[in-house]
């Protein structure tokens, strides 16, 4: 009978181990919700010198890590409503500068984009859409969404226009697409599909037709393990291949340009003006980003890798746009010489947002 007892104990141990694996991720998340947010900051850039005159910087990053997103058809995800001191979001729209004078303006500008348009690193009133509104007395709406590639931005535009028909504004409207960065960052990864969003693989697992598969059962545990390895630096550098795979680079560039082309057609059909903007990144242009340490011994290889990817795709975006007669605003050099415009390789400081607003003002007026 001893073997039965041993078998029973082993079964209990295996079940306990499985329970531990399955319950650890949600348990850790539950515990995390009760911790002071300051203790769980993944990235806190508020110590950069460029923030020394902004008392709100620490609070911004505390509130940023508290943001959550939910699934939405067509656009894949949307930032949930949030009310804070530095960040306010309602219906997927970030709050922008408001003033009585703006209500008298016969124009409004809809800014669409990813996290740079949303304004990662800046309070509501210092995103570039807010600065543009304040400096030019034109109402702006910030439709920027965290992590969006250009295809998602196009879908977001279509959603907005369809919904606008229920309460159409009579103002002269200009639509601006501010994109390019996330397309390269997401779609040039060697293991990613050429046409997928940043969360494609996660969503594929969630909506898999294999309703009761083991992979689905352990998906949270696998995701938790991946996040843990990233946190301790055990995952090797992610390979990118647009610079070495011309077909992939052309495909990624084409999807950006074609999305712009389709957005222009949608805007024209709705009697709105359209402008596309190729957004700046620190890997292209001559911004002074020495303070970010991108050329340090630790980071130089990563920096060179991304420079090759952005050079490959951005040069093709410009070439294909010219060939197809698509007008776009090239802001890749807008930060040349600036030593406080970036807070990381892809996102801008309030000072950088001011430069972007100034560059767009004479074109969008």
URVENDA-V567931 format. One record per backbone hydrogen bond with DSSP energy under -0.5 kcal/mol. CO is the residue of the C=O (numbers start at 1). NH is the residue of the N-H. If there is no record, write none. Layout:
# URVENDA-V567931
<<CO	NH> <CO	NH>>
This chain:
# URVENDA-V567931
<<1	4> <1	5> <2	6> <3	7> <4	8> <5	9> <6	10> <7	11> <8	12> <9	13> <10	14> <11	15> <12	16> <13	17> <14	18> <15	19> <16	20> <17	21> <18	22> <19	23> <20	24> <21	25> <22	26> <23	27> <24	28> <25	29> <26	30> <27	31> <28	32> <29	33> <31	34> <32	35> <36	39> <37	40> <38	41> <43	45> <45	48> <48	51> <49	52> <51	54> <53	55> <54	57> <56	60> <57	61> <58	62> <59	63> <60	64> <61	65> <63	66> <64	67> <68	80> <70	78> <72	76> <73	75> <75	77> <76	72> <78	70> <82	89> <86	124> <87	84> <88	95> <89	82> <90	93> <93	90> <94	142> <99	102> <99	103> <100	103> <100	104> <101	104> <101	105> <102	105> <106	172> <107	139> <108	174> <109	111> <109	141> <110	112> <110	176> <111	143> <112	178> <113	145> <114	118> <115	119> <115	120> <119	122> <123	126> <124	127> <127	131> <128	132> <129	133> <130	134> <131	135> <132	136> <133	137> <133	138> <139	109> <141	111> <141	143> <142	94> <145	148> <149	153> <150	154> <151	155> <152	156> <153	157> <154	158> <155	159> <156	160> <157	161> <158	162> <159	163> <160	164> <161	165> <162	165> <163	166> <164	167> <171	173> <172	108> <173	273> <174	110> <175	275> <176	112> <176	178> <177	179> <177	277> <178	114> <179	279> <180	184> <181	185> <182	186> <183	187> <184	188> <186	189> <188	241> <189	192> <193	196> <197	200> <199	203> <200	204> <201	205> <202	206> <203	207> <205	208> <209	211> <210	213> <213	217> <214	218> <216	219> <218	222> <219	223> <220	224> <221	225> <222	226> <223	227> <224	228> <225	229> <226	230> <227	231> <228	232> <229	234> <229	235> <230	233> <239	190> <241	245> <245	248> <245	249> <246	250> <247	251> <248	252> <249	253> <250	254> <251	255> <252	256> <253	257> <254	258> <255	259> <256	260> <257	261> <258	262> <259	263> <260	264> <261	265> <262	266> <263	267> <264	268> <265	269> <266	270> <267	272> <268	271> <273	175> <275	177> <276	329> <277	179> <277	279> <278	331> <281	284> <286	337> <287	289> <289	292> <289	294> <290	293> <293	296> <296	300> <299	303> <300	304> <301	305> <302	306> <303	307> <304	308> <305	309> <306	310> <307	311> <308	312> <309	313> <310	314> <311	315> <312	316> <313	317> <314	318> <315	319> <316	320> <317	321> <318	322> <319	323> <320	324> <321	326> <322	325> <325	327> <327	276> <328	330> <329	278> <329	331> <331	334> <333	336> <335	338> <338	288> <341	349> <345	282> <347	343> <347	344> <349	353> <350	354> <351	355> <352	356> <353	357> <354	358> <355	359> <356	360> <357	361> <358	362> <360	363> <360	364> <361	365>>
